[in-house]
């Protein structure tokens, strides 16, 4: 029997599925999580969630900084607040891409803390990455910047990335206006800043890189890759760098984003999710209007027209895996709430909506991939559907159509207020890729195989129509990034810190695809067991941190102190010998 014919009897069963009920744990999906692990961004839903978050922050009168990146966590604003400063940055460092007539610089925002500074101490610059830099201020107060500055008598700086927050060299976000947004331009921003900035109140303090002060670059995720690239490309500016969860390899089809989730999430949950995903794909493959309509209705999403948009909506909970953090006040437990829903023990069969043993046996025959005991699997499938109704469908406002909320047809808007989603989209469309979808055939998948790069990359064409001065390539130019070393990138006084469970692990030098290397003081190479995304970046003033995080912070202090000592002793070496 063909796969298509084998599934056709299920059309008559779907009305029965509509009777199933399940108890669901509370799950809050944020705009940040929606950007993180969902293959294609439903822009209308993202905007709705973001507005709701901003309104809630205002209602609570709390100065919460909403993190806008596809790969960053949200942190509460620190107190006391740090004053924002502005640096006159060059609009373009590339003579082949000249700035607009009559304007050569823009105001690039930064913050700093010199409270621990001692004469001759180092400077630590933290790259804000693809987000509003204000969201990185907690790292000055109790995160990696405070830890390293306090240990070495240094200065901590949060440096906002061009085209994010308030640091815009342009007045709009048309395709032409994005011509100054490249990874190299942003790397040159950091070098130019380090060589020319005069910190307010410290104007008389000489901080010239590698002459009067040792400068260190820190970044997490995309900014982590930049830290690594900066050390390699500008060694005369950056004495050292810490690259946390550094995605040094640009990859077009990044289906392996979901591999660490599949491998490290609770196995019972993953087994069920793989099964449910396969079943849903098989039902949709029938291309039977009754089956498709019944299935979508069962999951509370009857008015999503495209099957790809439907399965994309079902992948929303996976974004909460990356939102985990060792600090419960920062991270989210939403993924485990989702898994608890799928793996909850079924009660009496009568509570599954009157499904009889005969029906369950038929389901087991029609779905040979299901376990021998179909009761728990069917109950889990029902719970998945009820979860979708309660936690996914409900995110769409009652006055909006589901196609408008969960569809991916409209990616409009050129105003600067669109930067939270549009700036990083431009970057991955032009240089980085990272289009996430289902695994290849023959490999287990927790995301629908209907989602491929043709679906996830559609934002590139729709959001960035060709301009007069700039256009987006048909395929991201990953060579522009990978030419700097990719998986093999290494350099003296360059540390790589990764988490074993990070969905971005397969794009870092700790990837299974990368060559093995040793961990040394000169070239630290460390993995946080059970860690996710740049877990070393945040800290707590009360010292209440897990043993693994305390250890990595201690290691970072140790090797940075060793690097600072090298800086202090450099004059004893042969002239120029330290430039390695």
C-alpha positions in Angstrom: 0.0 0.0 0.0 1.4 3.4 -0.9 2.0 6.0 1.8 -0.9 8.1 0.5 -3.4 5.2 0.5 -2.3 4.0 3.9 -3.2 7.4 5.5 -6.6 7.8 3.8 -8.6 5.9 6.4 -7.6 8.5 8.9 -9.9 11.1 7.3 -12.8 9.4 9.0 -11.0 9.4 12.4 -10.2 13.1 12.5 -13.7 14.2 13.7 -13.2 11.8 16.7 -9.8 13.5 17.4 -11.7 16.8 17.9 -13.2 15.4 21.1 -9.8 14.8 22.8 -8.9 17.0 25.8 -5.7 17.7 27.6 -4.5 19.7 30.6 -1.8 22.2 29.7 0.9 23.9 31.7 1.1 27.7 31.4 3.4 28.9 28.7 4.3 32.5 27.8 5.7 33.0 24.3 7.7 36.2 23.9 8.6 38.1 20.7 12.2 37.2 21.3 11.4 33.4 21.4 9.3 33.8 18.3 12.4 35.0 16.5 14.7 32.5 17.9 13.7 29.0 17.1 10.7 29.3 14.7 11.8 28.5 11.1 10.0 31.5 9.5 9.0 34.7 11.4 5.3 35.4 11.3 5.8 39.2 11.3 2.3 40.2 12.2 2.3 37.9 15.3 5.7 39.2 16.2 4.5 42.8 16.1 1.5 42.0 18.2 3.6 40.2 20.9 6.1 43.0 20.9 3.4 45.7 21.3 1.8 43.7 24.2 5.2 43.4 25.9 5.9 47.1 25.6 2.5 47.9 27.0 3.0 45.6 29.9 6.4 47.1 30.6 4.8 50.6 30.7 1.9 49.4 32.8 4.3 48.0 35.4 6.4 51.2 35.2 9.5 49.0 35.0 12.4 50.0 32.8 12.5 46.6 31.1 14.7 46.4 28.0 13.1 44.1 25.4 15.7 42.1 23.6 15.1 42.0 19.9 17.6 39.5 18.6 17.1 36.1 17.0 19.6 34.6 19.3 19.7 36.7 22.5 18.1 36.5 25.9 16.1 39.2 27.6 17.5 40.7 30.8 16.0 43.2 33.2 17.5 46.6 33.3 20.0 47.2 36.1 19.9 49.8 38.8 21.4 52.3 39.0 21.0 53.1 35.3 24.1 53.8 33.2 24.3 56.9 31.2 24.3 56.5 27.5 27.1 58.2 25.5 27.5 58.7 21.8 30.5 58.3 19.6 30.9 59.9 16.2 31.3 56.8 14.1 32.1 56.7 10.4 29.1 55.8 8.3 31.3 53.8 6.0 34.8 52.4 6.4 34.7 51.1 2.8 35.7 53.6 0.0 33.7 51.5 -2.5 30.5 52.2 -0.5 30.8 56.0 0.1 28.6 57.7 2.7 25.7 59.9 1.5 26.6 63.4 0.3 27.1 65.9 3.1 27.2 63.3 5.9 30.2 61.2 7.0 29.4 60.1 10.6 26.6 58.9 12.8 26.1 58.8 16.6 26.9 55.3 17.9 25.7 54.6 21.4 27.7 53.1 24.2 27.8 52.8 28.0 30.7 52.3 30.3 31.7 51.6 34.0 35.1 52.7 35.3 34.2 52.0 38.9 36.9 49.3 39.1 39.5 51.0 37.0 43.1 51.2 38.2 45.8 53.1 36.3 47.1 50.9 33.5 44.2 48.5 33.7 42.6 46.9 30.6 39.5 47.8 28.7 36.7 45.2 28.0 34.4 46.0 25.2 31.2 43.9 25.0 29.6 43.9 21.5 25.8 44.4 21.9 25.2 42.3 18.8 22.0 42.2 16.9 19.9 43.9 19.5 19.3 47.1 21.4 22.5 47.7 23.3 20.5 48.7 26.4 19.6 45.1 26.9 23.3 44.4 27.6 23.6 46.8 30.5 23.1 44.0 33.2 26.5 42.7 32.2 28.1 45.9 33.4 26.4 45.6 36.8 26.7 41.9 37.5 27.8 40.0 34.4 31.0 39.3 32.6 32.1 42.9 32.3 31.9 43.4 36.1 33.6 40.1 36.8 36.5 40.8 34.5 36.8 44.5 35.3 36.8 43.9 39.1 39.4 41.2 38.8 41.8 43.2 36.7 41.1 46.9 37.5 39.6 47.4 34.1 36.9 49.4 32.4 33.8 47.7 31.0 32.0 49.1 27.9 28.8 48.0 26.2 29.0 49.0 22.5 25.9 49.1 20.4 25.9 47.6 16.9 25.1 49.8 13.9 21.5 49.5 12.8 20.2 48.5 16.2 18.9 50.4 19.2 19.6 54.0 18.5 22.7 53.6 16.4 21.6 54.3 12.8 23.7 55.7 10.0 20.5 56.1 7.9 17.0 57.6 8.3 15.1 54.5 7.0 15.5 50.8 6.4 15.0 50.5 2.7 17.2 48.1 0.8 19.4 50.9 -0.3 19.8 52.2 3.2 21.1 48.8 4.3 24.2 49.1 2.1 26.3 50.1 5.2 25.3 47.0 7.2 27.9 44.3 6.8 29.9 42.3 9.3 33.1 43.9 8.2 31.7 47.4 8.6 30.6 46.6 12.1 34.1 45.1 12.9 35.7 48.2 11.7 33.3 50.2 13.9 34.8 48.5 17.0 38.4 49.1 15.9 37.8 52.7 15.1 36.0 53.3 18.4 38.8 51.7 20.4 41.4 53.8 18.6 39.6 57.1 18.9 37.2 57.2 21.8 37.6 59.6 24.7 35.6 58.3 27.6 33.7 61.1 29.4 35.5 61.9 32.7 38.6 60.0 31.6 39.7 62.4 28.8 43.2 62.6 30.4 43.6 58.9 30.7 45.5 57.4 27.8 43.8 54.2 26.5 45.3 53.8 23.1 45.0 50.1 22.2 48.2 48.1 22.5 50.1 51.2 23.4 48.6 52.5 26.6 46.0 49.9 27.4 45.2 46.3 26.6 41.8 46.0 24.9 39.7 42.9 25.0 36.7 42.1 22.9 33.8 40.0 24.3 30.7 38.9 22.4 28.0 36.2 22.5 26.4 34.4 19.6 26.8 36.6 16.4 28.7 39.1 18.5 30.8 36.1 19.7 31.8 35.4 16.2 32.6 39.1 15.8 34.9 38.9 18.8 36.8 36.0 17.2 37.0 37.7 13.9 38.1 41.0 15.5 41.0 39.2 17.2 42.1 37.6 14.0 41.6 40.7 11.7 42.7 43.5 14.0 45.4 42.0 16.3 47.0 45.4 16.7 43.8 46.7 18.3 42.5 43.7 20.3 45.0 42.1 22.7 42.6 39.3 23.3 39.0 38.2 22.9 36.4 35.9 24.4 34.0 34.4 21.9 31.0 32.9 23.6 28.6 30.7 21.6 30.4 32.1 18.6 28.8 31.2 15.3 32.0 31.4 13.3 30.5 29.2 10.5 27.9 30.8 8.2 25.5 28.1 7.0 22.7 28.5 4.5 20.6 25.4 5.4 21.0 25.3 9.2 18.6 22.4 9.9 21.0 21.3 12.7 19.7 24.1 14.9 17.3 21.6 16.2 19.8 18.8 16.7 20.9 19.7 20.2 17.3 20.0 21.2 16.5 16.6 19.8 19.6 15.1 21.5 19.4 16.8 24.9 15.7 17.4 25.6 13.9 14.8 27.6 13.9 11.7 25.4 10.3 10.7 26.0 9.2 14.2 24.9 11.4 14.1 21.8 10.2 10.6 20.8 6.6 11.8 20.9 7.3 15.1 19.2 9.1 13.2 16.3 6.2 10.9 16.0 3.6 13.7 16.0 5.6 15.7 13.5 5.8 12.7 11.1 2.1 12.0 11.5 1.1 15.6 10.7 3.4 15.7 7.6 1.9 12.4 6.4 -1.7 13.6 6.9 -0.9 16.9 5.0 0.7 14.9 2.2 -2.6 13.3 1.4 -3.7 16.7 0.0 -7.2 15.8 1.1 -9.3 19.0 1.9 -11.3 17.1 4.6 -8.2 15.7 6.3 -6.3 19.0 6.1 -9.2 21.1 7.4 -10.0 18.7 10.2 -6.4 18.5 11.3 -5.9 22.3 11.3 -9.2 22.7 13.2 -8.2 20.1 15.7 -5.1 22.2 16.5 -7.1 25.3 16.7 -5.7 26.8 13.5 -8.5 26.2 11.0 -8.0 29.5 9.1 -4.3 29.2 8.2 -4.4 28.6 4.5 -0.9 27.4 3.7 0.2 24.1 5.2 3.7 25.5 5.6 2.4 28.4 7.7 0.4 25.8 9.8 3.4 23.6 10.6 5.5 26.7 11.1 3.1 27.8 13.8 3.3 24.4 15.5 7.1 24.9 15.8 6.7 28.0 18.0 7.3 26.1 21.3 10.8 25.1 20.1 12.0 28.7 20.4 11.8 28.4 24.2 14.7 25.9 24.3 17.2 28.7 23.5 15.5 30.9 26.0 16.7 28.7 28.9 19.3 30.1 31.3 20.9 28.9 34.5 19.4 32.0 36.2 15.6 31.4 36.5 15.0 35.1 36.8 16.5 35.4 33.3 15.7 32.2 31.5 12.5 30.4 30.6 11.1 27.0 31.7 8.6 27.1 28.9 10.1 24.3 26.9 9.9 21.9 29.8 6.3 23.0 30.4 5.6 22.0 26.8 7.3 18.7 27.2 5.4 18.0 30.4 2.2 18.5 28.4 3.3 16.0 25.8 4.5 13.4 28.2 1.7 13.6 30.9 0.3 10.2 31.7 -3.2 9.7 30.1 -6.1 9.1 32.5 -9.0 6.8 31.7 -9.7 6.2 28.1 -13.1 7.8 28.6 -11.4 11.1 29.3 -9.8 11.0 25.8 -13.2 12.0 24.4 -14.8 8.6 24.2 -12.3 7.0 22.0 -12.8 3.2 22.2 -10.2 0.5 22.3 -11.1 -0.4 18.8 -10.4 3.1 17.5 -7.1 3.1 19.3 -6.1 -0.2 17.8 -7.0 1.1 14.3 -4.9 4.1 14.9 -2.0 1.9 15.9 -2.3 0.0 12.6 -2.6 3.1 10.5 0.4 4.7 12.2 2.9 1.9 12.4 5.5 4.3 13.7 3.5 4.8 16.9 4.5 2.7 20.0 2.8 -0.6 20.6 0.7 1.0 23.3 -1.2 3.7 21.3 -3.1 5.1 24.3 -0.2 7.3 25.7 0.8 8.4 22.2 -2.7 9.3 21.2 -3.2 11.1 24.5 0.0 13.0 23.8 -1.1 13.9 20.3 -4.4 15.2 21.8 -2.5 17.2 24.4 -0.3 18.7 21.6 -3.5 19.8 19.8 -5.0 21.2 22.9 -1.8 23.0 23.7 -1.8 24.5 20.2 -5.4 25.8 20.7 -4.7 27.2 24.1 -1.2 28.6 23.7 -0.5 29.2 20.0 -3.9 30.0 18.5 -4.7 32.3 21.4 -1.7 34.5 20.6 -3.7 35.9 17.6 -6.0 38.7 18.6 -9.7 38.0 18.2 -10.1 40.8 15.7 -7.4 39.4 13.4 -7.5 36.6 10.9 -5.2 33.6 11.5 -3.6 34.0 8.1 -2.7 37.6 9.1 -1.1 36.4 12.4 0.6 33.3 11.3 1.1 33.9 7.6 4.5 34.8 6.1 3.3 36.7 3.0 3.8 40.3 4.2 7.2 41.6 5.3 6.7 45.3 4.9 7.9 48.5 6.6 11.0 50.7 6.1 10.8 52.8 9.3 13.6 52.6 11.9 11.0 51.1 14.3 11.2 47.9 12.1 14.9 47.4 13.0 14.2 44.7 15.8 13.3 42.2 13.1 14.5 43.7 9.9 18.2 44.5 10.6 19.2 40.9 11.5 17.0 39.6 8.7 19.1 41.6 6.3 22.3 40.3 7.8 21.3 36.6 7.5 19.9 37.2 4.0 23.1 38.7 2.7 25.9 37.0 4.6 24.9 34.4 7.3 22.1 32.2 6.1 20.8 30.2 9.1 17.6 29.2 7.4 16.2 26.6 9.8 13.8 23.8 8.9 13.2 20.1 8.9 15.9 17.5 8.9 16.9 15.7 5.7 15.0 12.5 4.8 16.3 9.6 6.7 17.2 11.7 9.7 14.9 12.1 12.7 13.2 15.5 12.7 11.3 17.5 15.3 10.3 20.1 12.8 8.1 19.5 9.8 9.9 18.5 6.6 7.5 20.8 4.7 9.7 23.6 6.0 12.7 24.0 3.7 14.9 26.9 2.7 12.5 27.9 0.0 10.0 28.7 2.7 12.3 30.1 5.4 14.3 32.3 2.9 11.2 33.9 1.4 11.6 36.8 3.8 14.7 37.9 1.8 12.9 38.5 -1.4 9.8 39.9 0.2 11.4 42.3 2.8 14.2 43.5 0.6 13.2 44.3 -3.0 16.1 45.5 -5.2 17.1 49.1 -4.7 19.0 51.5 -7.0 22.2 51.2 -5.0 21.9 47.8 -3.2 20.2 44.5 -3.6 20.1 41.2 -1.6 21.8 38.2 -3.3 19.7 35.2 -4.3 21.7 33.1 -1.8 23.6 34.5 1.2 27.3 35.2 0.5 28.5 33.0 3.3 32.0 33.1 1.8 32.3 36.6 3.1 32.1 35.1 6.7 33.7 31.7 6.3 36.9 33.1 4.7 37.9 34.1 8.2 38.3 30.6 9.4 34.8 29.1 10.0 35.1 26.0 12.2 38.9 26.1 12.2 39.3 29.7 13.3 41.8 30.1 16.2 44.3 32.6 17.4 46.5 33.3 20.4 44.6 34.9 23.3 41.3 34.0 21.7 38.9 32.0 23.9 35.9 30.0 22.8 33.2 29.2 25.4 30.2 27.1 24.3 27.3 25.2 25.8 26.9 21.5 25.1 23.1 21.9 24.6 23.2 25.1 22.6 21.1 24.9 19.4 23.8 27.1 17.7 26.6 24.6 18.7 26.8 23.2 15.2 27.8 26.6 13.8 30.7 27.0 16.4 34.2 25.7 16.7 32.8 23.1 19.1 30.6 21.7 16.3 30.9 18.0 15.6 32.0 19.1 12.2 35.0 21.1 13.6 38.5 19.7 14.2 39.4 18.7 17.7 41.6 21.1 19.7 43.0 21.4 23.2 42.1 23.8 25.9 45.1 26.0 27.0 45.6 29.3 28.7 46.8 30.8 25.5 43.9 29.4 23.5 41.0 28.5 25.9 38.5 26.1 24.5 35.7 25.3 27.0 32.3 23.7 27.1 29.7 24.3 29.8 28.1 20.9 30.3 24.3 21.3 30.0 24.8 25.0 29.0 22.8 26.7 26.3 23.4 30.1 24.7 26.4 32.2 26.0 25.6 31.2 29.6 28.9 32.7 30.9 27.7 36.2 30.0 25.4 36.9 32.9 26.1 36.7 36.6 24.6 37.5 40.0 25.9 40.0 42.6 24.8 37.6 45.4 27.1 34.9 44.0 24.2 32.4 43.7 25.4 30.7 40.5 25.7 27.0 39.6 29.0 25.3 40.0 29.5 25.1 36.3 29.0 28.8 35.8 31.2 29.7 38.7 33.9 27.5 37.3 33.8 29.1 33.8 33.9 32.6 35.3 36.9 31.6 37.4 38.6 30.2 34.3 37.9 33.4 32.4 39.4 35.5 35.2 42.4 33.2 35.2 43.3 33.3 31.5 42.4 37.0 31.2 44.8 37.8 34.1 47.5 35.8 32.3 46.9 37.7 29.1 47.0 41.0 31.1 50.3 39.9 32.6 51.6 39.3 29.0 50.6 42.8 28.2 52.4 44.2 31.2 55.5 42.3 30.3 55.5 42.9 26.6 58.3 45.5 26.9 60.7 42.7 27.9 60.3 41.0 24.6 61.9 41.6 21.4 60.2 44.5 19.6 57.2 43.4 17.7 57.4 39.8 19.0 54.1 40.1 20.8 52.3 40.7 17.6 51.4 37.1 17.0 
